[in-house]
Amino acid sequence: MSSVLYDAQGPRAKRRNILYTVLFVLVAAVVVWWVYDGLASKHQLDWIKWKPFFTSSQPWETYIWPGLWNTLKAAFFALIIALPLGALFGIGRLSDHRWMRVPSGVVVEFFRAIPVLILMIIANAVYSEYTNISTDTRPLYAVITGLVLYNASVLAEIVRAGILTLPSGQTDAAKAIGMRKGQTMVFVLLPQAVTAMLPAIVSQLVVIVKDTALGGAMMTFPELLASVRPMAANYGANTIACFTIIAVIYIALNFTLTSFASWLERRLRQRKKSDGKKGAPTTVGEPVLVMDSAST
């Protein structure tokens, strides 16, 4: 039996795939054992290395929770500033006016081409030279500034691409009922583009959370990953255990963000389908459905 995408495997192909699978499992098992044996021989798996994280609250209260709070704080402020800026520059790149379209494109391409770490370092130097921000809070400001400048330019391209994916009939229908360009963008195009842009926006949020670690590596910003060094020094050089705990926290945090985004995207799509079955919307905030019916 064959399908549209591929032909059914013959006896030789099935035996070959089974052989490849067995070889892959054996190689993976050898690698896992090699890693385990290396860690065990260096006493990195001894219970005394992991005990502080499971029997005491001191490492959590002293190092992990403060670092996690600084990470979330930097990511939160970077997102709430970068998101409207990105939307503004993304819409600016779609403008019919050259005086708005060209500067928006220059800003987006310029900051998108510079590594975020360089932006953080430059921001830190500028704050040190021209402001009175204390040395304790200066790394936080520098990290947020670098994240905002870089991610706003990336989000601008996400917004622009999301709007361009919409059918032209939406704009034509808005013009047919007398909407101006600004009204069309705010009430028709953006609400529909949000659903398409949401996975990319959340992916960028995950990038923002992870990029806060650059501030800890280069500017002594006390974020989550930066807590590994003092924590390992205070608990018997348990570097592997510290990195493992921090990695699990990052995985749980990013998984929570992506799960929430998936749930929110499903809710938005279900709401759009249910409202489409009901016909024209009854609220002023959803004229997009009028556009859908008009365009069809």
N, C-alpha and C positions, 0 to 999 in steps of 0.2 A: 504494500500500500504506500502511496506517495501523497504528499501534500503540495500546496501551492508553493511553499518556500523551499522544500528540499525533497529528495527521493528517499525512500525507505532504505535503511541500512541492510546490507547483505550479511551473511554469516561471518565472512572475513572481517568486515568493518566492525561488527559487534565484538568479535574476539579482540581486535586491535584496541578498541575503546576500553574494554575491560582491563587489558594489559596496561594501557596508559594510566588508568585510574589506580590500579594496584601500585604501579611504580610511583605515582605522585604521592599516594598515602605513605608509602615507605620512606620516600625522601623527606616528606613533611615530619614524619615521626623521628627520623634521624636528626633533623634540624632542631626539633623541640627538645630531644634528649641532650643534644650538644649544648644548647642554651642552658638547660636545667643543670647539667653537670658542671658547666662553667660557673654558674651562680652558686651552686652548692659548695664547690671546692673553695670558693672565696668567702664562704660563710654569709652570703647575702640573703639566704633563705632561712637563716636561723631565727627562731621565734623571738629572741631578744631584740632583733632588728625591727620587727613588726609590732612588738608588744605595746609600745607607747600609743599607737593609733587606736588600739582596741581596749586598752585598760585604763587610759587616762584621758582627761579632757584638756590637759595643758597644751599639747601641740595644736589642738584645734582652736582653742581660745587665744593662744599667743601668736600663732603663725597663719594657720589655714583660713579661719573665718575673717580676720582682718584683710588678708590678701585677696580673698574672694570678694569681699565688699568693695575693695578698691578697683578690682577688675570690673565688677558689675557697674560701679559708679562711672568709671571712664567710658565703658561701652554704652551706657544709657545716655549720657550727655552727648557723646559723639553721634549717636543715632538720631536723637531728637533734633540736633542741629543740622546734621548732614542730610536728613530726609527732605525737609522743606527746601534746603538749598539745592539739592539734586533735582527736585521737582521743578524748581524755578529755572535752573539752567537747562534742564531737559526740554521744558516748554519753550524757553528762549531759542533753542536751536531749531525749533520747528516754526519760528515766527516768520512771517512774510516780510518783515522789516529788516533790512540788511544791518542797520545800526544795532539791532538787538541780536540777530542771528550770529554775526561774525564774532563779536566779543564773547558771547556765550561759548561758541565753539573753541575759541582760543583758550579760555580759562579751563574748560573741560579737558582738552587735549594736553595742556601744559601740566596740570596737576595729576592727571592720570598717568603721565609718562615718568613721573618722579617716584622713586621708592618711598614708601611711607616712613621708613626709618630716617631717611634724609630730611623729610619734612618735620619729623619730631625733633631732630637735632637742631635744625635751623630755628624752629619755634622756641626751643629752649634757650638758644643763644640770643634771640631777639628779646625774649622776656628778661633774660639776665642783664642785657645791656640797656634796655629802654624802659623798663618798668620797675616798680618797687615790690613785685611779688616775692614773698619769702622763699627761701631755698627749700622749705619743707613742702610747699604746695606747687612750686614751679614745675616739677616733673609731671604732675597731674595735668596742669594747663598745657604743657608741651605735648603730652600724649594725646589729649583731646583735640588739640589744634591739628596735629598731624593726621589723626584719624578722620577729622571732619574734612580737611582739604582733599585728601585722597578719595575717601568714600563718597563724598558729595559728587565728585566727577564721575565715579563709577555708577552711582545711582542715577545721575543725569542721563547716562546712556541707557540704563534700564527703563527709565520713564519714557524716553524718546522711542525706544524699540517697542515698548508696550503700546504706545499710542499708534504707532505706524502699523501695528498688526491688525488694527480694527478696520472693518470694511468701510470704504468711502461712502457707502449709503447712509451711515450715521451722520456724517457731516452734511450731506445733501439734504437729509430730512430735517436737520436742525435749521438749515438755511431756509427751507420751505416754510417753516412756521415762524420765521422772522427773528431767529436768534442771532445775536452778534457773535463774533469770533471768540471773545472771552467767555460768553455764556455757553457756547458750544463746548469749549474746552473744559470748563468747570463742571457743568451739569450733565454733559453727554459723554464725552470721551474719557475723562479721568475716572469716573465711577466704573466704567466698563473695563478700563485698562488695569485697574487695581487687582482684579482677580487673576489676570494673566501675569502681572508683575510680582505677585505675592511670593511665589517660590524663590524667585531671584533676589527679592529684597531680604527674605529670611536667610538665604545663603550668604548674602553680604553681611548680615548681622552676625552670623557665625564667624565670618572673617574678622569683623571688628573685635569680637570677644577674644579671638586668638591673637590678634595683632597687638593687644595691650601688653603682651609679654615682651615685645620689643622695647618698651619703655623700661621694664624691669632689667633687661639685659644691658642697656646702654646708658640709662639716666637714673639709676637707683630708684625707680618708681616701685613702691612696695606692693606690687600686684601678686597674683596667686602663684605664678611660677617662680617669682623672685623669693618666695618663702622657703624654697627647697634648700638653698645654701645655709642660712642660719639654722634651719631645722635639722639638717643632716649633721651640722657641726655640734649641735647640742645633744644629739641622741646617738652617739657612737658611730658616726660615719655611715649611717644607713641610707646612702644616696639612692640605691635602687628602690627601696621601700618608699622613700619620699616621692620620687618621681612617679612611681606606680599609683600612689594615692592621689597625687595631683592630676595625673592622666585620667583616672576614673572620674574625678570631679568634672574635668573638662568634657569628657564623653557624656556624662549625665546631664550637664548643663546644655550642651549643644543638641543632644537628643530631645530634651524637653522643648527647646525652641523650635526644632523642626517638626515635632509632633503637634505642637500648638498651631504652627503655620498650616500643616496639613488639615487639621480639624477646622481651622478658620476658613480655609479655601473651600472645603466641602460644604460648610454652612453657607458661604456666599453663593456657590453654584446652585445649591438646593433652593436657596431663597429666590435666586433669579428664575429658576425653573418654575417654582410655585407661583411667583408673581406673574410670570408670563402666561400661565394657564388662566389666571384670574382676569387677564386683560389689562386695561389701562390702570396705572397706579392711582391710589387715593391720596398719597402724600406728595407734598411739593418737592421733597428731596430726591425723588426717583423719576425724573422725566425721561430717563434713559429708555424705559420700557415703551414710552410713546414713540421714541425714535425707532425702536426695533419694529413696532408694528407699522410705522410709517414707511420704513425702508423696505419692508416686504410687500 
